Amino acid sequence: MSVDDQLAVKVENVSKVFKLPREKSSSVKDKIISIPRRNKGYEVQRALHDISFEVRKGEFYGIVGKNGGGKSTLLKVISGIYEPSHGNVQVNGKLTPFIELGVGFNPELTGRENIFLNGALLGFNRKEMSKMYKDIVAFAELERFMDQKLKNYSSGMQVRLAFSIAIRAKSDILVMDEVLAVGDAAFQKKCFEIFRDLKKQGRTIILVTHDMGNVERFCDRVLVINEGEQMAVTTPGEASSMYARLNISEAQQESTDKKYQVSKNRLGSGKIKVVKAKTFLRGKPANVFNMGDDFGLELDLKRSAGYETAPLTCGLAFFNEDEVNVIGPNSEAVTLQEGATKVTFTLPNLTLTPGEYGITIALYDKDAPENYYDLLDKWVHFSVVTDHITHGLVEINGTWESDK
Amino acid sequence: MKRLFSKQNRALLSELVRTDFKLRYQGSVLGYAWSLLRPLLLFVILYAVFVVVLKSGGGIPHFPVYLLLGIVIWNFFLEMTSQSLGSIVERGELIRKIRIPRWIIVLSSSISALINLLLNLIVVAVFMLLNHVDLLETSLWLPLILLEVYLLALGFSLFLSAAFVKYRDINYIWEVVLQAGFYMTPILYSITIIPNLTAQKLILLNPLAQAIQDARYSIITHQTQTIYKTFERGPYSLIPFAITSLVIICGTVYFRKQSRYFAENI
């Protein structure tokens, strides 16, 4: 074994390229016909590019990334299901992949028969399975159903049974792909307990997920991949904010596209108008902020010639993803000159908790608030990220004390 | 070899074979009895057509059993190769999501066929008794002859199952090949009725023809024409064995090479 004794898995410069046939040509005739134009037959898809990382023994290792980013492919390469196109994977110890729960279940067999079949897939013979049988059934809470065919089970029952068998795997390394995504809350709670146990037992676990909560709860280190490229190997906190950024940059792309569409969410007389609104950080336009950053919003207002000169109020409302108005700062009276005026709002030491926000901007007559000049519903979007766990809508500093 | 048949692999193999058997007669009233009933009924038909109606015995003693043995061996080859052919693709779900040795899947369908062969041979034995066939010393050769057929079928199974992953028309081609093979092998007829001696020789070079004739010779009657008689024990009589070896080697090599890409090609 050339793998260091401290390592469970070593992945070196792994790339995976799929050749996807343009038109699925899986017949001999097609093959013969396409010989003269051999290179036209497929599209090359780069699923993974030059990935290298090491998982230490006893580590709870996370792999995160967006959907279609290559996570599952990487998992299959580690598990030996796919052959890497370049590079190599070394595994130290017995590795069991759980790409999906209940693989190999046969609906025509009874629950009992399926337990033995599934056990064999994990490498247990009948004798060993008979010993574990009772525990498996008890854990899955399916005592009454064991002699029924699996096709008569509900999907929840099947998952419970599958998980109950899966956790018996005596592998040194467990590789799991979104196994937690299935099942109800009670089931998930059970899963968490098992994970804690496994972690205590010193097993190596590789978890692929996009649930940052689980990453922060369990993982020691995290690999972030995006579009087949390795972004970083980092702490769960950092990974979670990187992941948020990855998602946001995509969401932002969409929302800027939307911004220039004619919006229905604009009301008001239009006598005074918001021409431009943008968020900025340290003097530069930005739409992702860390908690604690100094948030800035800049508005370009324009008063049409000959209209009101009465002082106006700029009102802002910050809505979170759940449409809750978290803060609503209003300006002092502003008196506009004819032409353009720049108005700036700053929020030092941002205390909003992570998430996506939309700002509604309202310009109205200071003395007659029902009199809108311009009202832009959730016009500007930005997001907040952080590397620690937060709860609630805003973080407010308090102090704790206790007597000795 | 020790690694190949580790405890895990043996457990998996036995469980896959078991599942196969459980599912085979799912929903049928007679269940496992069909494994014995099928060859029995087949025998009745053969007897009626070839012995009673056509009287095509051609002077061969115990012709009905002679016929049955040929059919049983041929059916074993046919069943094993056609079941294995689709086995990898049918278990695509497992291959894409679990890491199990791929060859176990082919081996498990071959063992199912092997078990069926043994059951059929029991029926053959019963008819041998009823037909008062004398027990020949050469019967001891039968296991070796069957091993040859098994290896030949395994070689084809490995090749076909791997090729089927990429080329889905393999099963139609194989059907035709089997159909042709059935008539090119002296199963329903006695090889001696072929007037052209060269054709007779060529037919016997086919490992299945050689094996079926050998099996008949060793357990039913020494009046069977075998390849050794035809070539007077010359070097040509080794050709069927060479073909069998070639098939098993090529099949294994091709399967090993392709199996690395099963998961993405299925």
Interface residues (C-beta under 8 A of the other chain):
Chain A: F18 S26 S27 V28 K29 K31 K76 S79 G80 I81 Y82 E83 L95 P97 I99 E100 V103 G104 N106 E108 L109 E113 F116 L117 G119 A120 L121 G123 F124 N125 R126
Chain B: K7 Q8 R10 A11 L12 S14 E15 L16 R18 T19 K22 L23 Q26 E93 L94 I95 R96 K97 I98 R99 I100 K166 Y167 R168 D169 I170 I173 R260 Y261 A263 E264
